């Protein structure tokens, strides 16, 4: 199974790419994906509170990610 990861803002710089195809054996939750990303890209630990969207919908920690899903990694933002 393959999912497409899209990185935005500083997360793109931290992983060194905007788009990554990630092979997974089974469906995984957002929290499991984050754990895997922290292992593969330790620099992401600088921004551990990034948001995750699955197929253009913000996801919570329990949201399941399935084959061919598109997952956006969105850094924290501030503004005024």
Protein Blocks (a to p, Z undefined) as FASTA:
>chain_A
ZZddddehjllmmnopabdcdddfbdcdfklmmmmmmmmmmmlmmmmmbccdeehiacdf
klccdehiacddddddddZZ
